[in-house]
Amino acid sequence: MDGVRTRGADRARSADNTRGADRVRGADRTRMRGPGRRVREIDALRGLALCGILPVNIAGMTGQPVHEQLYDTVLHQRFFPIFAFLFGVGFALFLRAASAQTDHPKLVMLARLGFLLPIGLAHQMVQPGEVLLPYAIVGVLVLLPASFLPRSLVLGTGATATAAALAFAEGGIELIPGLFLLGLATVDYGVLDHLERHPIGAAFVASVVVAVPLNVWQLTAEPPRIPAVAGVVTATAYATGLLLALRTRARAALGYALEPLGRMALTNYLSATIMILAAGRTLPLVPLTLAILLVQVTASRWWLGRFAYGPAEWAWRSLTWWRLRPFSGPCGGGPCPRCPPSCTSSRATRPSRTTA
C-alpha cells in the first residue's frame, strides 16, 4: 500500500510539474508576444510614413514648387496621421516592455517623453513645424494620463477627439491627441498580437472607396473642403494597403526598404532635416526625395546589421533609463545578416522593438 501511495504521489508530483512547466511555457509565449517581440509590420508602416513625410518637409523647408493637385491629394496630411497613430502604438509597446524591467514603468515613460522635449526644441530651430515637440507635450498631457484609464474609455475618447478635430479643425496638430489615443487603444485591445487574423483587405477596400470621392470633393469644391477628413481616410488606405501587400510575395522587397527606415525612425527623421538643409534647392523635389531615401535605407540596413539601435534611438533610450544602454548584442542585434534563417541567438536576446 505504501508503494502504491508513493507511486501515486510520484504521478501527482509529475503531473503538477508538467502543469507548472506548461504554465511557464505559456508565460514565455506571452512574453514573446509582448515586450520582446518585434512587430515588423509596425516598423514597415513607420518607414512608409517617413517616405511620405519627407517630400512634404522638403517642399516646406525649401519652398520648391509642387504640383498642387498631386501634392494635396497624395502627400499633404496623408502620412502624418500614420506617424501620429504609430506614436501612440509605440507608447503602449514601450510601457509593456518597461513593465518587464521596472516596477515604475510610467515614471520611465515620463522620462522618455521629457527627454523628447529638448530634442524637439532643438529640431524646431532648424525645422519650424516639426512634430517631435508637440508629440512630447501631448504625450505628457494626454497619453500618460490615459494610460491609467480603462481601454474602453481610451478608445472612446480617442475616437471622439479625432472626430472633433476633423469636424472643427483643418487637421494637423489638432489630430495628434485623438490619433495618439487610438494607437494606445489598439495595443491595449491586443490588435497587434493577432494582426494576421484581421480582415485587412476589407478595410483597405472600404477606405479606398471612401477616399476617392473625398479627394475629388476636396479638389473640386470652392473653397476646397474637408482636407483633413480626406487625409485621414487616405492615410488609412495607405496603411491597410501596405499591411495587405506585406501578406504577399512583395513582403521581402517592401521589408528590405521600409523596416530599417522604421526601426531608425528618429535617426532618419532628424538626419533628413540635415540633408535637406545641406542640399537646399540644388535638386528638384522628387530627385532629392529619392536621393535621401536611398542614403537612409542603405545606411539603416548597414547600421542595424551591426548595432541594436540607431544612434538617436540609442541616445534617447540611454537618457530615458539614466544609464548607457548596450549598443549591440549577438549579431549586432540587427537583422542577423551573417546567420542562416534558422538562427535564433540574436532574436532571443534582441531588445524590445519599441525604439521610437
ABEGO torsion letter per residue (X at the ends): XAAAAAAAAAAAAAAAAAAAAAAAAAAAAAAAABAABBBAAAAAAAAAAAAAAAAAAAAAAAGBBBBAAAAAAAABGAAAAAAAAAAAAAAAAAAAAAAAABABAAAAAAAAAAAAAAAAAAAAAABBGBAAAAAAAAAAAAAAAAAABBAAAAAAAAAAAAAAAAAABAEEAAAAAAAAAAAAAAAAAGAAAAAAABBAAAAAAAAAAAAAAAAAAAAABOBBBGAAAAAAAAAAAAAAAAAAAAABAAAAAAAAAAAAAAAAAAAAAAAAAAAAAAAEAABBAAAAAAAAAAAAAAAAAAAAAABABBAAAAAAAAAAAGBBBBABBBGGGBAGAABBAABAAAAAABBBABAX
